Amino acid sequence: MVSMKTKADAVRRIEGLIAQVTSRFAVEDDAEQQWLVDHCSPEAAQLVPRLSVHALHLLDAIPAEGSVNIVGLSHVSGVPKGTVSKTVRRLVTDGVVARHQLPGNRKEVHLRLSPIGAELQQAHQSLHEQMGHGLQAFLNRYDAEELAVITRVLADLNRMPREGLRFRPDLLD
């Protein structure tokens, strides 16, 4: 355990570690990309280098059966509508997602996975399943009390209100 002289030292260290963990999990990883290539057909594998992590996660938010509109995809994914629209345009161009209209609704455009999109979605979900096994093994190193503290901290971070650039822990219950 690292000794901290003051609470302020501990807070600064945690801030730095959160930034490092965030960066580490957000980076596009060559091993992950290669895993996807290895678990897809040659046609789908050709598209893997063109897909960002963001695009793959957006693809995961499209139902395997059925369809969703841009607003629904934005809501489910937590990604702003404009960003979703821009990413969807690329996915449509690459043949990963198809646009269609629901019968009787000529105004609203819906999205569904193409066969290659479904294959990429399945491979990406399988990748996360594999990665999850490693995370579970890592977390199993901690006892129940330590896991409860980690869970509380992460849950509070996730639900903390924000005003502009400033997080507002004073607004948590």
C-alpha positions, -999 to 999 in steps of 0.1 A, spaced: 0 0 0 13 35 -9 16 58 21 1 92 17 11 120 40 -21 139 37 -56 135 24 -48 161 -3 -19 138 -14 -42 109 -16 -68 129 -36 -41 141 -61 -29 105 -65 -64 92 -71 -70 120 -97 -39 109 -116 -48 73 -114 -83 79 -127 -69 98 -157 -44 70 -164 -71 43 -161 -95 63 -183 -68 67 -209 -58 31 -208 -93 18 -214 -101 44 -241 -70 37 -263 -75 16 -294 -55 -15 -288 -37 -34 -316 -42 -67 -298 -80 -61 -295 -81 -51 -332 -62 -82 -341 -86 -104 -320 -115 -90 -339 -99 -96 -373 -91 -132 -362 -128 -138 -352 -144 -124 -383 -149 -134 -419 -124 -119 -443 -151 -95 -455 -158 -82 -420 -121 -83 -410 -114 -58 -438 -136 -33 -420 -121 -37 -386 -92 -11 -391 -118 15 -402 -139 11 -371 -131 32 -340 -138 19 -305 -166 45 -304 -181 31 -336 -179 -5 -322 -196 5 -290 -223 23 -310 -227 -8 -331 -233 -28 -299 -262 -5 -290 -281 -14 -322 -305 -43 -315 -294 -76 -331 -331 -81 -340 -352 -51 -350 -341 -15 -354 -336 18 -337 -337 54 -349 -309 80 -343 -325 95 -313 -331 61 -297 -295 51 -304 -283 84 -289 -304 78 -258 -293 41 -254 -256 48 -260 -254 81 -241 -237 97 -271 -249 131 -284 -272 129 -314 -248 147 -338 -220 124 -330 -243 94 -335 -254 107 -369 -218 113 -380 -207 78 -369 -238 62 -385 -230 78 -418 -197 60 -418 -212 27 -407 -238 30 -436 -211 38 -461 -191 8 -450 -221 -14 -452 -222 -22 -415 -256 -6 -409 -286 -2 -432 -311 26 -431 -348 18 -436 -382 33 -429 -410 17 -409 -442 10 -427 -465 40 -424 -438 63 -411 -421 80 -440 -405 107 -418 -384 86 -393 -353 67 -405 -344 35 -386 -312 16 -385 -306 -21 -385 -275 -42 -387 -264 -56 -420 -251 -92 -419 -215 -79 -417 -226 -55 -390 -242 -84 -370 -210 -104 -374 -189 -74 -362 -212 -68 -333 -210 -104 -322 -172 -105 -324 -170 -72 -304 -193 -85 -277 -172 -117 -276 -141 -96 -272 -156 -78 -242 -166 -112 -227 -130 -123 -230 -118 -90 -215 -144 -93 -187 -129 -126 -176 -96 -109 -169 -113 -80 -151 -132 -105 -129 -100 -123 -121 -84 -90 -112 -113 -79 -90 -114 -113 -72 -81 -103 -56 -100 -80 -33 -122 -90 -4 -159 -81 -1 -153 -50 20 -128 -36 -5 -151 -43 -34 -179 -25 -16 -158 6 -13 -147 4 -49 -183 -1 -60 -195 29 -39 -167 52 -53 -174 42 -89 -212 45 -85 -208 79 -69 -184 91 -97 -208 78 -123 -239 96 -109 -222 128 -97 -239 159 -111 -219 184 -132 -223 221 -138 -202 232 -167 -167 219 -161 -171 214 -124 -183 182 -108 -206 188 -78 -201 161 -51 -221 184 -28 -252 175 -47 -249 137 -41 -271 124 -13 
